[in-house]
Amino acid sequence: MKNIIITGTSRGIGHELALQFAAAGHQVLSVSRKIAPELLGNKNISCLSVDLSSEEDLQKVSDFISSTWKKVDVLIHNAGSLLLKPFGEISSEEFEQVYKVNVFGVANLTRVCLPYLHKGSHVVTISSMGGIQGSMKFAGLSAYSSSKGAVITLSELLAEEYKGQGIAFNVLALGAVQTEMLQEAFPGYEAPISAKEMADYIFNFALTGNKYYNGKVLQVSSTTP
């Protein structure tokens, strides 16, 4: 059984993933600003309320690992901040906040976990088709999609830097998934895949994908978006 850290577990894909890993007998550390009540009573899930944009908050994760687990087998960067707004109307503070969660949060949490990652550990970053060069882009997502492109390059670089230690870094660039975040940004849009269905795919990839991939970006989308 593995020790799994998942961010963004209060709802959507992250919430489904936490439940799936726990049901399979793995130990899960659920990291999210809001803690979902359904996760609290699960014997295989530990919950931490953490703001990924705050380096001080991330110390909670370090304290937990050092005192409880001592090692991390899988780290899934699933949390994301989405801002739908015309570029000319986005303030520098708003743009920066998206990057604090989607890019700096990923980098800082990875750095916190590094001492506990080992040969065979797998770091999976959830990106977006909007961050893939040449894919269809949507007006109003300049901060979000560009941040998702940034973590792709970051993961490729980390894969190269830590390949000698046997730590794998991969990215899943997702298409549209029927989540609360999608509905809030695009009311009425019907995505072709549910959060649970996407969680099924990520669950298996997180456990076995590092046997086949390192430093790779897999496009997980059945449609153009």
C-alpha positions as CSV (number, residue, x, y, z in Angstrom):
1,M,0.0,0.0,0.0
2,K,1.3,3.4,-0.9
3,N,1.3,6.9,0.7
4,I,-0.5,9.3,-1.7
5,I,-0.7,13.1,-1.5
6,I,-3.5,14.7,-3.5
7,T,-4.3,18.4,-3.7
8,G,-7.6,20.0,-4.4
9,T,-9.7,17.3,-2.8
10,S,-12.7,19.4,-1.6
11,R,-14.6,18.5,-4.8
12,G,-14.4,17.2,-8.3
13,I,-11.6,15.0,-9.5
14,G,-9.5,15.4,-6.4
15,H,-12.4,14.4,-4.2
16,E,-13.1,11.3,-6.3
17,L,-9.4,10.4,-6.3
18,A,-9.1,10.5,-2.5
19,L,-12.0,8.2,-2.1
20,Q,-10.7,5.8,-4.7
21,F,-7.2,5.5,-3.3
22,A,-8.6,5.1,0.2
23,A,-11.1,2.4,-0.9
24,A,-8.1,0.5,-2.4
25,G,-6.4,0.5,0.9
26,H,-3.8,3.3,0.3
27,Q,-3.0,6.0,2.8
28,V,-4.1,9.4,1.5
29,L,-3.2,12.9,2.6
30,S,-5.9,15.2,1.4
31,V,-4.6,18.8,0.9
32,S,-7.2,21.5,0.3
33,R,-8.3,24.8,1.5
34,K,-11.7,23.4,2.4
35,I,-12.0,19.9,3.8
36,A,-14.8,17.8,2.5
37,P,-16.8,16.3,5.3
38,E,-17.1,12.9,3.4
39,L,-13.3,12.5,3.7
40,L,-13.0,13.2,7.4
41,G,-14.5,10.0,8.6
42,N,-12.4,7.7,6.4
43,K,-9.7,5.7,8.3
44,N,-7.3,5.8,5.3
45,I,-7.6,9.6,4.7
46,S,-5.8,12.4,6.7
47,C,-7.0,15.9,5.9
48,L,-5.0,19.1,6.0
49,S,-6.5,22.6,5.4
50,V,-3.8,24.2,3.3
51,D,-3.7,27.3,1.1
52,L,-1.2,26.3,-1.6
53,S,-0.4,29.9,-2.4
54,S,1.0,30.2,1.2
55,E,4.5,28.8,1.8
56,E,3.8,29.0,5.5
57,D,0.8,26.8,5.1
58,L,2.8,24.2,3.3
59,Q,4.8,23.6,6.5
60,K,1.8,21.6,7.7
61,V,2.5,19.1,5.0
62,S,6.1,18.8,5.8
63,D,5.3,18.3,9.5
64,F,2.8,15.6,8.7
65,I,5.1,13.6,6.5
66,S,8.1,13.8,8.8
67,S,6.1,12.8,11.9
68,T,3.7,10.2,10.3
69,W,4.7,8.7,7.0
70,K,8.5,9.4,6.5
71,K,8.0,8.7,2.7
72,V,5.8,9.7,-0.2
73,D,5.1,7.3,-3.0
74,V,2.7,9.4,-5.2
75,L,2.1,13.2,-5.3
76,I,-0.8,14.4,-7.4
77,H,-0.9,18.1,-8.1
78,N,-4.6,18.4,-8.9
79,A,-5.6,21.7,-7.3
80,G,-6.2,24.6,-9.7
81,S,-7.3,28.2,-9.7
82,L,-9.4,29.2,-12.8
83,L,-10.0,32.8,-13.7
84,L,-12.3,33.6,-16.7
85,K,-11.8,37.3,-17.5
86,P,-10.8,39.4,-20.5
87,F,-7.0,39.9,-20.4
88,G,-7.2,43.7,-20.4
89,E,-9.4,43.6,-17.3
90,I,-7.2,41.2,-15.2
91,S,-5.3,43.0,-12.5
92,S,-1.7,42.1,-11.8
93,E,-2.8,40.7,-8.4
94,E,-5.4,38.4,-10.0
95,F,-2.9,37.1,-12.5
96,E,-0.3,36.6,-9.8
97,Q,-2.8,34.7,-7.6
98,V,-3.6,32.2,-10.4
99,Y,0.2,31.5,-10.7
100,K,0.6,31.3,-7.0
101,V,-1.7,28.3,-6.9
102,N,-1.2,26.7,-10.3
103,V,2.6,27.1,-10.6
104,F,4.3,28.3,-7.4
105,G,2.1,26.0,-5.3
106,V,3.1,23.0,-7.5
107,A,6.8,24.0,-7.2
108,N,6.7,24.7,-3.5
109,L,4.8,21.5,-2.5
110,T,7.1,19.4,-4.7
111,R,10.1,21.0,-2.9
112,V,8.5,20.2,0.5
113,C,8.0,16.6,-0.5
114,L,11.4,16.0,-2.2
115,P,13.2,14.7,1.0
116,Y,10.5,12.0,1.2
117,L,10.4,11.0,-2.4
118,H,12.4,7.9,-3.4
119,K,13.2,5.6,-6.2
120,G,9.9,4.6,-7.7
121,S,8.0,7.7,-6.5
122,H,5.7,9.3,-9.1
123,V,4.8,13.0,-9.2
124,V,1.7,13.7,-11.4
125,T,0.7,17.2,-12.3
126,I,-2.8,17.8,-13.7
127,S,-2.5,20.4,-16.5
128,S,-5.0,21.3,-19.2
129,M,-5.3,21.0,-23.0
130,G,-5.3,24.8,-22.8
131,G,-1.6,24.7,-21.8
132,I,-0.7,22.6,-24.9
133,Q,0.9,24.3,-27.8
134,G,-1.3,24.2,-30.9
135,S,-4.5,23.2,-29.0
136,M,-7.7,25.2,-29.1
137,K,-7.6,28.2,-26.8
138,F,-10.5,30.0,-25.1
139,A,-10.7,33.7,-24.7
140,G,-10.6,34.8,-21.1
141,L,-8.4,32.0,-19.9
142,S,-5.0,33.8,-20.4
143,A,-3.9,33.4,-16.7
144,Y,-5.2,29.9,-16.3
145,S,-4.0,28.3,-19.5
146,S,-0.6,30.0,-19.5
147,S,-0.1,28.8,-15.9
148,K,-1.0,25.3,-17.0
149,G,1.6,25.6,-19.8
150,A,4.2,26.6,-17.2
151,V,3.8,23.5,-15.1
152,I,4.3,21.3,-18.1
153,T,7.8,22.8,-18.7
154,L,8.5,22.7,-14.9
155,S,7.7,18.9,-14.8
156,E,9.9,18.2,-17.8
157,L,12.8,19.9,-16.1
158,L,12.3,18.2,-12.8
159,A,12.1,14.8,-14.6
160,E,15.5,15.5,-16.0
161,E,16.9,16.8,-12.8
162,Y,15.8,13.8,-10.6
163,K,15.9,10.9,-13.1
164,G,19.1,9.7,-11.4
165,Q,17.2,9.3,-8.2
166,G,14.5,7.3,-9.9
167,I,11.7,9.9,-9.2
168,A,9.3,10.2,-12.2
169,F,7.5,13.5,-13.1
170,N,4.7,13.3,-15.6
171,V,1.8,15.6,-16.7
172,L,-1.7,14.8,-17.7
173,A,-3.2,17.6,-19.9
174,L,-7.0,17.1,-19.4
175,G,-9.7,18.1,-21.8
176,A,-13.1,19.2,-20.5
177,V,-14.4,17.3,-17.5
178,Q,-17.8,17.8,-15.9
179,T,-16.7,19.4,-12.6
180,E,-18.1,22.2,-10.4
181,M,-15.2,24.4,-11.5
182,L,-16.1,23.9,-15.2
183,Q,-19.7,24.7,-14.5
184,E,-18.8,27.9,-12.6
185,A,-16.7,29.1,-15.5
186,F,-18.9,27.9,-18.3
187,P,-22.5,27.6,-17.1
188,G,-24.5,25.1,-19.2
189,Y,-21.5,23.5,-20.9
190,E,-21.8,19.7,-20.9
191,A,-18.4,17.9,-20.8
192,P,-18.2,14.4,-22.3
193,I,-16.6,12.9,-19.2
194,S,-17.4,12.9,-15.5
195,A,-15.1,13.7,-12.6
196,K,-15.3,10.0,-11.5
197,E,-14.5,8.7,-14.9
198,M,-11.4,11.0,-15.1
199,A,-10.4,10.0,-11.6
200,D,-10.5,6.3,-12.7
201,Y,-7.9,7.1,-15.4
202,I,-5.7,9.2,-13.1
203,F,-5.8,6.6,-10.3
204,N,-4.3,3.9,-12.6
205,F,-1.8,6.3,-14.2
206,A,-0.5,7.5,-10.8
207,L,0.2,4.0,-9.7
208,T,1.7,2.6,-12.8
209,G,2.4,5.4,-15.3
210,N,6.0,5.9,-14.0
211,K,6.9,2.4,-15.3
212,Y,6.4,3.7,-18.8
213,Y,6.8,7.4,-18.8
214,N,9.0,10.1,-17.3
215,G,9.1,13.8,-18.3
216,K,6.1,13.2,-20.6
217,V,2.9,15.1,-21.2
218,L,-0.1,12.9,-22.0
219,Q,-3.1,14.6,-23.6
220,V,-6.2,13.1,-22.0
221,S,-9.0,14.5,-24.1
222,S,-11.6,12.9,-26.3
223,T,-12.6,16.3,-27.8
224,T,-10.8,19.4,-29.0
225,P,-11.2,21.4,-25.7
